[in-house]
Amino acid sequence: SSDYLVYCGKVGTGFNNSEVKRIFGMLQEAEVDTGLVTAKDSKGKAIRFTPVDLPLEVTVKFQETTKYGVFRIPSMVKENGVNQIHYDSNTIKAKPGQTDLKTLLEGLSRK
């Protein structure tokens, strides 16, 4: 087991534009230049790190990985058309564009 996070890509969330802008603002405000992630994205650009204290797991499937270890063509795994987001071993069913993020956003914090 390592003490480092491994960046493996990003996946569309299905949240509406208002929610995305709000989350992006919060994450950008907490962004740091150095952190636990030491990888590059699919274009070779260094990954910036935003520390959060919210253990969050999103189940995704992908076709392959790039030379940087980033997923190609990732997509969120859905069950009966609903996104599967796992938080503290519980499953949160997130309906695209209609998800109430209040509980998820409360876990974001600066370190």
C-alpha positions in Angstrom: 0.0 0.0 0.0 1.2 3.5 -0.9 0.7 6.9 0.7 0.2 8.4 -2.7 -2.9 8.9 -4.8 -2.7 7.8 -8.4 -4.4 10.0 -11.0 -6.1 7.8 -13.6 -8.3 10.3 -15.4 -11.6 12.1 -15.2 -15.1 11.2 -16.2 -18.2 13.3 -16.9 -20.5 13.5 -13.9 -23.8 14.2 -15.5 -24.4 17.2 -13.1 -26.1 20.3 -14.5 -24.0 23.4 -15.4 -24.9 25.3 -12.2 -23.7 22.4 -10.0 -20.5 22.0 -12.1 -19.7 25.7 -11.8 -20.2 25.7 -8.0 -18.1 22.6 -7.5 -15.3 23.9 -9.8 -15.2 27.2 -7.9 -14.8 25.4 -4.6 -12.2 23.0 -5.9 -10.2 25.7 -7.7 -10.1 27.8 -4.5 -8.6 24.9 -2.5 -6.2 23.9 -5.3 -2.5 23.5 -4.4 0.6 23.3 -6.5 2.0 20.2 -4.9 0.3 17.3 -3.3 -0.1 13.5 -3.3 -0.6 13.3 -7.1 2.5 13.1 -9.2 1.0 12.0 -12.6 0.2 13.7 -15.9 -3.1 13.8 -17.8 -3.6 12.3 -21.2 -1.9 15.3 -22.9 1.1 15.1 -20.6 0.1 18.2 -18.5 0.9 18.0 -14.8 -2.0 17.2 -12.5 -3.0 19.9 -10.0 -4.2 18.6 -6.6 -7.2 19.8 -4.6 -7.2 18.2 -1.1 -10.6 17.2 0.2 -11.6 15.2 3.2 -14.4 13.4 1.5 -13.8 9.7 0.7 -15.5 9.3 -2.6 -15.4 6.5 -5.1 -16.9 6.6 -8.5 -17.1 3.3 -10.4 -16.0 3.6 -14.0 -15.3 1.4 -17.0 -12.7 2.2 -19.6 -11.3 0.9 -22.9 -7.5 1.2 -22.2 -4.9 3.4 -20.5 -2.5 6.0 -22.0 1.2 5.9 -21.6 0.7 8.1 -18.5 -1.7 5.5 -16.9 -4.8 7.6 -17.6 -8.1 5.9 -18.6 -9.2 6.2 -22.2 -12.9 6.6 -22.9 -14.0 6.3 -19.2 -17.6 6.2 -18.4 -19.4 6.1 -15.1 -20.9 2.7 -14.4 -24.7 3.0 -14.1 -27.3 0.7 -12.6 -30.7 1.0 -14.1 -29.6 4.3 -15.8 -28.4 5.8 -12.5 -24.8 6.8 -11.7 -23.1 4.8 -9.0 -21.1 6.9 -6.5 -19.8 5.2 -3.4 -19.2 7.2 -0.2 -18.0 5.5 3.0 -19.0 2.1 1.6 -22.6 3.3 1.0 -23.9 3.7 -2.5 -25.3 7.1 -3.5 -27.5 7.0 -6.6 -26.9 10.1 -8.5 -29.4 11.0 -11.2 -27.7 13.1 -13.9 -28.7 16.8 -13.8 -30.9 16.3 -10.7 -28.4 15.4 -8.0 -28.6 17.3 -4.7 -24.9 17.8 -3.9 -25.3 19.5 -0.5 -24.1 16.4 1.4 -21.1 15.9 -1.0 -20.1 19.5 -0.9 -20.2 19.7 2.9 -17.2 17.3 2.9 -15.0 19.6 0.9 -12.5 21.6 2.9 -9.1 23.3 2.7 -6.2 21.6 4.3 
